[in-house]
Amino acid sequence: MKSFLASAVLCWALLAGLLSAPSAASPQESAGKSAQLDFQFFKTKVQPIFLAKRSGHARCVACHGSPTAPEVFRLQPLSPGNSTWNDEDSRKNFAATSKLVIPGDVKSPLLVHPLAEGAGGDFFHNGGKHFNSQKDTEWQVLKDWVLGQKGS
């Protein structure tokens, strides 16, 4: 148990360091193009991923929507009886999620943290690896948003 806790603490420390470390290249240089995160795409395509049920895993919001969620990524909790967020909470979720993204960069923590290590993800996620492949439909949606896909 102590080694698991130590690993979890180390993981969060490393992730916090990655998120606060200055980038050697601008997002545009690392992606080779300019990308901006689109709120409408986030609200209609990305946010539902945080609510999706996956076999063998908790929904993202189950952990990241609780008051004890790591500050690195904390979604707004769902109001009792609601199955989605209101516009104000969606904007807060957009802001929180945007902190995990380097626009235009497929190495953004939002993409690599829940991705299996063998598929290009990082080594640890408390909630398990939600995506086994970069071909996963939901992972592709996250990638599209990171690369600047616009909503309608």
N, C-alpha and C positions, 0 to 999 in steps of 0.2 A: 504494500500500500504506500509506503514511504517513497519508493522509487517511482511509482505512478504519479504521486503528487509532485515530486521533484521534477519529473518530466513535463508535467502540465505547466508548472510554474516557469520552467525554462522555455517552453514553447511560447507562452504568452509574453515573456520578456523579449524573446527573439522577434516575435511578430510586432510588438510595440516598437522595437528598435528599427525594424524595416519600415514601419509606417512613419516614423519621425525622422529617419535618416534622409539627408538631402540627396537627390538623384544626381548622378554624374552627367546625365544627358536630360534635356527637356523631354517631356512626353512626346512632342512632335518629332524630335530627333530619334527617339527610341522606336517609334512606330513608323517613321517615315512619312507621316501625314498629320494633319491637324484633326483633332477629334474633340467634340464637346459632348458632355453627358446630357441627355434629353430627359426632362421630367416626365413628359407624357409617355414615352416608351417605358421608362422605369415603372410608372404607375400601372400601366396596362399589361406589361409583359414580364418585368423583373419581379415586382412585388408579389405576384401570385406564386412565384417559385418559393418564396419564404413561407408560404402557407401549405405547400404541397406535401402530401403524405407519401413517404417512400418506404418500401418494405425494409424492415430491419433498422430504420432510423427514426429519430424524432423529427418533427417538422422544425425548420430553422427557427420559427417564432417561439417554439416551445422553450428553447434555451435563450435565444437572443432577444426575446421579448419580455424576459423576466427582470425584476429589479436587481437581481444578482448577476445579470449578464455582464460579461466583461465590457468595460468602457470602450474598448477598441471597436466593438461592434454591438450596439444595443438598439434594437428595433423598439418602436412604441408597442406597448402591450395592447392586445385587442380588448375592446370594451366587452363586458359580459353580454352574451347573446349576439355579438357581431361576428361575422365571418370575414370581414375585410376592414380596412382602415378608412377613416374619413380623410378629406383633402388636407387638413392641417397635419394630421399624423403622417400622411403619405409624404408631405414635404419634409417632415422631420426624419422619416426613414430615408428619403432621398439624400439628405445631408449626411446622415450617419453612414450610409452605404457608399456615398461618394468618397469618403475618407479612405476606403479600401481600394480605390481605383486610381490608376494613373491613366488618364484618358488616352486611348490609342495604344496602350501597352498590354499585350496578352500575358505578361508576367505579373499583372496586378494581383495583389493578395486575394481579392474577391474571386479570381479565377483559379489560382493555384492552391488556395487553402482547402477547399472542399473537394479537390480533384485527387484521384488516386495517384500515389507517388509514381507508379509505373507508367502513368499517362502524362506525366509532366508536373504533377502536383508537389507540394511540399510534404514534409515527413509526418506531420501530426495535426489532427483536428479532434478536439474533445468529442464532437458529435459524430465522428466517423467520416469516412470519405463518401460523400453523397454521389459523386460522379466517377464511374470507372473508366470513362473514355472521353476524349474531347469531342467525340461524335454524339454524345448524349444531347438530346434535344434541348433540355433545360440549360445545360452548360453552354450550348451554342447561343441561346438567348442572352445569357450573361455576357458572353463574348461580343455579340452584336452591339449591346449597349455600351460596353467598354470602348468599342471601336467607333462609336458615334452614331449608331443607327437612330433614326428619328421616328417618333410615334406619329400617329395620325390624329 
